[in-house]
Amino acid sequence: MKRSEVRIDLERLKTLLAGVNAFGFNLETGGYNRVGFSDAHMASIDWFEAQMRQDGLTTSRDGAANLFGRYGDGNGPSVMIGSHLDTVIEGGAFDGSLGACVALECVRTIKDAGLSLSSPIEVVATSEEEGRFGGMLGSQTISGQVSEEWLEQAADANGIRLIDAMSAQGLDAAEIMSSSRSPESVKAFLELHIEQGPLLEKEQLDIGVADKVSGICNLECVLTGVANHSGTTPMNMRADAFAGLAEVGVSIPRLIAQYGTEFSRITIGKVELTPNHTHTVPGRADFTVILRDADENVMRRLRKELETIITDVAAKHTLGFKVHERSWLSPVKLDETLAEQSLASAKALGYSVKCMSSGAGHDAQTMQALCPSTLVFIPSKNGISHAPEEHSDWADIEKGANVMLQTLIALAS
């Protein structure tokens, strides 16, 4: 069989993904809960490593619990392929885990076909991509982008420190600082992902190839007022933290219209009011803001103007305020040559394809700092992701997996 005729085994891929998704499944909601360094997340890594070993891959883990499975002879630079196994809270079945499973299925297919390789392949399941502690810890560790200062202060939205969460799993966070890979050790990085947006489905396209990825600014904000009786406190004498928060939220569309672009996204995603009582004026509002754009200058202008809005709103409502930047990932332009290779693979298979930007953050954007990286999308049903309703059709998945397979063969042969 010619290399161009080799195809992945879809039923085997379905079984592999179902195995990963046995961990952290919530039967009541249909959602998946494998947040970074949770018991379910670590158990899924253990299970996936066992699958790699059964297929003859040589496995290893680094200080961030990134899992690697090496296939092929030689100590030369590898072609790395994969994605992450962790999820957001009540996430979907495909985000991240599909890319990791496709990577292993590609190696299984190459092995079954008896194809010879000039470069070894490394299947990677990156750790803590979803940003429980801010950023994308796994791929940032691989590419050497974690600082000791950040590591010391990193904590999730509930105040749990990264160092403590890792320690609870028997891991030493200090090992992260010695776990970066050298550029000479990785030839390229490939990632398949669901689009997590509506464009491919709307345009009835099979495949998207990302040429750039939006940056992500993760802010932790607090508005502090005075908790008081809702019946006895006059409206003009309140220091209502929720009223301030609401005004910040309402200002976002105007802010983007004035300073943003078509790629700008600002989201208030997590809110906690204190005290959270029916008859009490909220005295404190804790909330997160995720800010994205494909242009770093635009991101910085939006961040500056957002903080100005928070400052003005706090003064108007007699509130104290704090804005803390938990993490900053700059926008990234992905490798043009690899993008062209992915586009060529899709076209050779007869699939409709387009180049597009990614509004969501992915491991490929951080890996680009280490090596040429490419990101391939398949359609998402109704553009829904980070929810139990997340879905991609298996016919689309099969096409995306075969694009990855052909691109991988071209790079490793």
C-alpha positions as CSV (number, residue, x, y, z in Angstrom):
1,M,0.0,0.0,0.0
2,K,1.2,3.5,-0.9
3,R,1.8,5.9,1.9
4,S,-0.8,8.2,0.4
5,E,-3.4,5.4,0.7
6,V,-2.9,4.6,4.4
7,R,-5.9,5.5,6.5
8,I,-6.7,5.5,10.3
9,D,-9.0,2.9,11.9
10,L,-12.0,4.9,13.0
11,E,-13.5,2.2,15.2
12,R,-10.2,1.9,17.0
13,L,-10.1,5.6,17.5
14,K,-13.7,5.7,18.9
15,T,-12.7,3.0,21.4
16,L,-9.6,4.9,22.5
17,L,-11.5,8.2,23.0
18,A,-14.2,6.3,25.0
19,G,-11.5,5.0,27.2
20,V,-10.2,8.4,28.0
21,N,-13.7,9.7,28.6
22,A,-14.4,7.1,31.2
23,F,-12.5,9.3,33.6
24,G,-14.4,12.2,35.1
25,F,-17.7,11.6,33.4
26,N,-20.8,13.1,35.2
27,L,-23.7,10.8,34.4
28,E,-26.3,13.4,35.6
29,T,-25.1,16.3,33.4
30,G,-23.3,14.5,30.6
31,G,-20.2,16.7,31.3
32,Y,-16.6,15.7,31.8
33,N,-14.5,16.8,34.8
34,R,-10.8,16.2,34.5
35,V,-9.5,19.5,35.7
36,G,-5.7,19.9,35.9
37,F,-4.1,17.7,38.6
38,S,-7.4,16.3,39.8
39,D,-7.7,12.6,40.6
40,A,-9.6,12.0,37.3
41,H,-7.0,13.9,35.3
42,M,-4.1,11.9,36.7
43,A,-5.9,8.6,36.3
44,S,-6.5,9.4,32.6
45,I,-2.8,10.1,32.2
46,D,-2.0,6.7,33.8
47,W,-4.5,4.9,31.5
48,F,-3.2,6.6,28.4
49,E,0.3,5.7,29.2
50,A,-0.7,2.1,29.5
51,Q,-2.2,2.3,26.0
52,M,1.1,3.8,24.7
53,R,3.1,1.0,26.3
54,Q,0.8,-1.7,24.8
55,D,1.6,-0.3,21.4
56,G,5.3,-0.5,22.0
57,L,6.0,3.2,22.6
58,T,8.7,4.2,25.1
59,T,7.0,6.4,27.7
60,S,8.2,9.2,30.0
61,R,6.8,12.1,32.0
62,D,8.3,15.5,32.9
63,G,8.0,17.7,35.9
64,A,4.6,19.1,34.8
65,A,3.2,15.6,34.2
66,N,3.3,15.9,30.5
67,L,3.2,12.4,29.1
68,F,5.4,11.4,26.1
69,G,5.3,8.2,24.0
70,R,8.2,7.8,21.6
71,Y,8.0,5.6,18.5
72,G,10.8,4.9,16.1
73,D,14.5,4.4,16.2
74,G,17.2,6.9,16.8
75,N,17.9,9.8,19.1
76,G,17.4,12.5,16.5
77,P,14.8,15.3,16.7
78,S,11.2,13.9,16.9
79,V,8.0,15.0,15.2
80,M,5.7,15.6,18.2
81,I,2.0,15.2,17.8
82,G,-0.8,15.4,20.4
83,S,-3.0,17.6,22.6
84,H,-4.3,17.6,26.2
85,L,-6.4,15.2,28.4
86,D,-7.6,17.7,31.0
87,T,-11.0,19.5,30.7
88,V,-12.8,22.5,32.0
89,I,-15.4,21.9,34.7
90,E,-18.4,20.1,33.0
91,G,-16.6,20.2,29.7
92,G,-17.2,18.2,26.5
93,A,-16.0,14.9,25.2
94,F,-13.7,16.1,22.4
95,D,-11.8,19.2,23.5
96,G,-8.2,18.2,23.8
97,S,-8.7,14.5,24.3
98,L,-9.6,13.9,20.7
99,G,-6.3,15.4,19.5
100,A,-4.3,13.2,21.9
101,C,-6.2,10.1,20.8
102,V,-5.8,10.9,17.1
103,A,-2.0,11.2,17.7
104,L,-1.8,7.7,19.1
105,E,-4.1,6.3,16.4
106,C,-1.8,7.8,13.8
107,V,1.2,6.0,15.3
108,R,-0.9,2.8,15.4
109,T,-1.7,3.1,11.8
110,I,1.9,3.8,10.7
111,K,3.0,0.8,12.8
112,D,0.3,-1.5,11.2
113,A,1.3,-0.3,7.7
114,G,4.9,-1.1,8.3
115,L,6.0,2.4,7.2
116,S,9.7,3.2,7.7
117,L,10.5,6.5,9.4
118,S,13.5,8.8,9.2
119,S,12.5,10.7,12.3
120,P,11.0,9.3,15.5
121,I,7.5,10.3,16.5
122,E,6.5,11.5,20.0
123,V,2.9,11.3,21.0
124,V,2.3,13.8,23.7
125,A,-0.6,14.3,26.2
126,T,0.1,17.7,27.6
127,S,-0.8,18.6,31.1
128,E,-3.1,21.4,32.4
129,E,-3.8,23.0,29.1
130,E,-7.2,24.4,30.2
131,G,-5.6,27.0,32.5
132,R,-6.9,26.1,35.9
133,F,-3.9,27.9,37.3
134,G,-3.6,30.4,34.4
135,G,-1.7,29.9,31.1
136,M,-1.1,26.5,29.5
137,L,1.3,24.8,31.9
138,G,2.1,21.7,30.0
139,S,3.2,23.2,26.7
140,Q,4.7,26.2,28.4
141,T,6.9,23.8,30.4
142,I,8.0,21.9,27.3
143,S,8.9,25.2,25.5
144,G,10.6,26.7,28.5
145,Q,8.1,29.5,29.2
146,V,7.5,29.0,32.9
147,S,9.1,31.4,35.3
148,E,9.9,30.7,39.0
149,E,8.0,33.8,40.0
150,W,4.9,32.7,38.2
151,L,5.2,29.2,39.6
152,E,5.4,30.5,43.2
153,Q,2.2,32.6,42.9
154,A,0.1,30.4,40.5
155,A,-3.3,29.5,42.1
156,D,-6.7,28.6,40.7
157,A,-9.9,30.6,41.1
158,N,-10.6,29.0,44.5
159,G,-7.2,30.0,45.9
160,I,-5.6,26.5,45.6
161,R,-1.9,26.9,44.8
162,L,-0.5,25.0,41.9
163,I,2.4,23.8,44.0
164,D,-0.1,22.3,46.6
165,A,-2.3,20.7,43.9
166,M,0.7,19.0,42.4
167,S,2.0,18.0,45.8
168,A,-1.3,16.3,46.6
169,Q,-0.7,14.1,43.5
170,G,2.9,13.3,44.6
171,L,4.5,15.7,42.2
172,D,7.2,18.3,42.9
173,A,6.4,21.5,41.0
174,A,10.1,22.6,41.3
175,E,10.9,20.0,38.6
176,I,9.0,22.0,36.1
177,M,11.9,24.4,35.9
178,S,14.3,21.7,34.6
179,S,11.8,20.1,32.2
180,S,12.1,22.3,29.1
181,R,13.1,20.7,25.8
182,S,15.9,21.9,23.6
183,P,14.9,23.2,20.1
184,E,17.2,20.5,18.7
185,S,15.1,17.7,20.2
186,V,11.8,18.5,18.4
187,K,11.5,18.9,14.6
188,A,7.8,20.0,14.6
189,F,4.6,19.9,16.6
190,L,1.2,18.9,15.2
191,E,-2.2,19.3,16.9
192,L,-5.7,18.4,15.8
193,H,-8.5,20.1,17.6
194,I,-12.2,20.7,17.3
195,E,-12.8,24.3,16.0
196,Q,-14.9,25.3,19.1
197,G,-16.6,27.8,16.9
198,P,-19.2,27.9,14.1
199,L,-17.3,28.9,11.0
200,L,-16.4,25.5,9.4
201,E,-19.9,24.2,9.9
202,K,-21.5,27.4,8.6
203,E,-19.3,27.4,5.5
204,Q,-19.7,23.6,5.1
205,L,-16.0,23.0,5.1
206,D,-14.2,19.8,6.1
207,I,-11.0,21.2,7.5
208,G,-9.5,24.4,8.9
209,V,-5.8,25.1,9.2
210,A,-4.9,27.9,11.7
211,D,-2.3,30.4,10.6
212,K,-2.5,32.4,13.9
213,V,-3.8,32.1,17.4
214,S,-5.2,34.8,19.5
215,G,-3.5,35.8,22.7
216,I,-5.1,35.4,26.1
217,C,-5.0,37.7,29.1
218,N,-6.4,36.2,32.3
219,L,-7.4,38.8,34.9
220,E,-8.6,38.3,38.5
221,C,-10.7,41.3,39.7
222,V,-12.3,42.4,42.9
223,L,-14.8,45.2,43.7
224,T,-15.2,45.9,47.4
225,G,-18.1,47.8,48.9
226,V,-20.3,47.5,52.0
227,A,-22.7,44.7,52.7
228,N,-25.9,46.1,54.1
229,H,-29.6,45.5,54.6
230,S,-31.5,45.6,51.3
231,G,-34.6,47.2,52.8
232,T,-33.1,49.9,55.0
233,T,-30.2,51.1,52.9
234,P,-31.3,53.9,50.5
235,M,-30.3,53.4,46.8
236,N,-28.1,56.5,46.8
237,M,-26.2,55.5,49.9
238,R,-25.1,52.0,48.8
239,A,-21.7,50.7,48.0
240,D,-23.1,47.9,46.0
241,A,-20.4,45.6,44.5
242,F,-22.8,43.9,42.2
243,A,-24.0,47.2,40.8
244,G,-20.4,48.0,39.9
245,L,-19.8,44.6,38.4
246,A,-23.0,44.9,36.3
247,E,-21.8,48.3,34.9
248,V,-18.4,46.8,34.0
249,G,-20.1,44.0,32.2
250,V,-22.4,46.3,30.2
251,S,-19.4,48.4,29.1
252,I,-17.7,45.5,27.3
253,P,-19.5,45.8,23.9
254,R,-18.8,49.5,23.8
255,L,-15.2,48.9,24.7
256,I,-14.6,46.4,21.9
257,A,-16.4,48.6,19.4
258,Q,-14.1,51.5,20.3
259,Y,-10.8,49.8,20.6
260,G,-11.1,46.2,19.5
261,T,-11.2,44.2,16.2
262,E,-13.3,41.4,14.8
263,F,-11.0,39.0,16.7
264,S,-11.5,40.8,20.1
265,R,-13.2,38.8,22.9
266,I,-13.8,39.9,26.5
267,T,-15.6,37.5,28.9
268,I,-16.5,37.8,32.5
269,G,-16.6,34.0,33.2
270,K,-16.7,33.4,36.9
271,V,-18.4,35.6,39.5
272,E,-18.8,35.3,43.3
273,L,-20.8,37.7,45.4
274,T,-20.2,38.1,49.1
275,P,-22.5,37.8,51.1
276,N,-24.6,35.9,48.6
277,H,-27.9,36.5,50.4
278,T,-31.3,37.4,49.2
279,H,-31.9,40.4,51.4
280,T,-28.3,41.8,51.6
281,V,-26.6,44.3,49.4
282,P,-23.4,42.6,48.1
283,G,-20.3,43.9,49.7
284,R,-17.8,42.2,47.5
285,A,-17.7,40.9,43.9
286,D,-14.9,38.6,42.8
287,F,-14.8,38.0,39.0
288,T,-12.6,36.8,36.2
289,V,-12.0,38.5,32.9
290,I,-10.6,36.7,29.9
291,L,-9.4,39.0,27.1
292,R,-8.4,37.8,23.7
293,D,-7.3,39.3,20.4
294,A,-5.0,38.3,17.5
295,D,-3.0,41.6,17.8
296,E,-0.9,42.1,21.0
297,N,-1.1,45.9,20.7
298,V,-4.9,45.7,20.6
299,M,-4.9,43.4,23.6
300,R,-2.8,45.8,25.7
301,R,-5.0,48.7,24.7
302,L,-8.2,46.8,25.7
303,R,-6.6,45.7,29.0
304,K,-5.6,49.3,29.8
305,E,-9.1,50.7,28.9
306,L,-10.8,48.0,30.8
307,E,-8.9,48.8,33.9
308,T,-9.8,52.5,33.4
309,I,-13.5,51.5,33.3
310,I,-13.1,49.5,36.5
311,T,-11.4,52.4,38.2
312,D,-14.2,54.8,37.1
313,V,-17.0,52.4,38.1
314,A,-15.4,51.9,41.5
315,A,-15.3,55.6,42.1
316,K,-18.9,56.1,41.0
317,H,-20.2,53.4,43.3
318,T,-17.8,54.1,46.3
319,L,-16.0,50.8,45.8
320,G,-12.5,49.6,46.3
321,F,-11.0,47.6,43.5
322,K,-8.1,45.3,42.6
323,V,-7.1,43.9,39.2
324,H,-4.5,41.1,39.2
325,E,-3.1,39.6,36.0
326,R,-2.9,35.9,36.5
327,S,-1.4,35.2,33.1
328,W,-0.6,36.6,29.7
329,L,-0.2,34.6,26.5
330,S,0.7,36.7,23.5
331,P,-0.9,36.1,20.0
332,V,1.2,33.8,17.9
333,K,1.7,33.3,14.2
334,L,2.1,29.6,13.4
335,D,4.6,28.2,11.0
336,E,3.7,29.0,7.4
337,T,5.5,26.0,5.9
338,L,3.7,23.5,8.2
339,A,0.4,25.2,7.5
340,E,1.0,24.7,3.8
341,Q,1.8,21.1,4.4
342,S,-1.4,20.6,6.3
343,L,-3.4,22.3,3.6
344,A,-1.7,20.2,1.0
345,S,-2.5,17.0,2.9
346,A,-6.2,18.0,3.1
347,K,-6.5,18.9,-0.6
348,A,-4.7,15.7,-1.6
349,L,-7.4,13.7,0.3
350,G,-10.1,15.7,-1.6
351,Y,-11.3,17.7,1.4
352,S,-12.5,21.3,1.4
353,V,-10.2,23.4,3.5
354,K,-9.5,27.0,4.5
355,C,-6.8,28.9,6.4
356,M,-8.3,30.6,9.5
357,S,-7.3,32.2,12.8
358,S,-8.0,30.6,16.2
359,G,-9.8,32.6,18.8
360,A,-9.2,29.9,21.4
361,G,-5.8,29.2,22.9
362,H,-4.1,25.9,22.1
363,D,-0.8,24.1,22.8
364,A,0.3,24.8,19.3
365,Q,0.7,28.5,20.1
366,T,3.1,27.9,23.0
367,M,4.9,25.1,21.2
368,Q,5.7,27.5,18.3
369,A,8.2,29.2,20.6
370,L,10.1,25.9,20.6
371,C,9.6,24.5,17.1
372,P,7.5,24.9,13.9
373,S,3.9,24.1,14.9
374,T,0.6,23.5,13.1
375,L,-3.0,23.4,14.2
376,V,-5.7,21.6,12.3
377,F,-9.5,22.1,13.0
378,I,-12.5,20.0,12.3
379,P,-16.1,21.4,12.5
380,S,-17.9,21.7,15.9
381,K,-21.6,21.1,15.9
382,N,-23.4,24.5,16.3
383,G,-20.0,25.9,17.4
384,I,-20.5,24.7,21.0
385,S,-17.6,23.8,23.2
386,H,-16.7,23.8,26.9
387,A,-20.1,22.3,27.6
388,P,-21.7,18.8,27.7
389,E,-23.3,19.6,24.3
390,E,-19.9,19.8,22.6
391,H,-20.0,17.5,19.6
392,S,-18.2,16.7,16.3
393,D,-19.5,14.2,13.8
394,W,-17.3,11.1,13.4
395,A,-17.2,11.6,9.6
396,D,-15.5,14.9,10.2
397,I,-13.2,13.4,12.8
398,E,-12.1,10.7,10.4
399,K,-11.2,13.4,7.8
400,G,-9.2,15.4,10.3
401,A,-7.4,12.3,11.6
402,N,-6.4,11.3,8.1
403,V,-5.1,14.9,7.4
404,M,-3.0,14.6,10.5
405,L,-1.8,11.1,9.5
406,Q,-0.7,12.2,6.0
407,T,1.0,15.3,7.4
408,L,2.8,13.2,10.0
409,I,4.0,10.7,7.5
410,A,5.3,13.4,5.2
411,L,7.3,15.0,8.1
412,A,8.6,11.8,9.7
413,S,9.4,9.8,6.5
